[in-house]
Each structure stands twice: as C-alpha cells, then as structure tokens.
C-alpha cells in the first residue's frame, strides 16, 4: 500500500477548500485563507 504524505502547504489549501466545498474561488482567495504568500498557489 502507498503511504500518502502531504506538505503543510497542501494541508492548508485543502482545509481552506473544504470549509465550503461547493464555492468557487480564485487562487488568491485560497492562498489568503490558507495563510500563504502571493504566488504560491
């Protein structure tokens, strides 16, 4: 079985997306919600 590993950045992005799965967002919104710097999403 393959072990799934995620970076902290990936976890933050997924958490931000799962807050409201049906909502469409821009990368900037996702980055802000995940606490990431500009240009990382």
Secondary structure, DSSP 8 states (H G I E B T S, - for coil): -------HHHHHHHHHHHTTTT----HHHHHHHHT--TT--
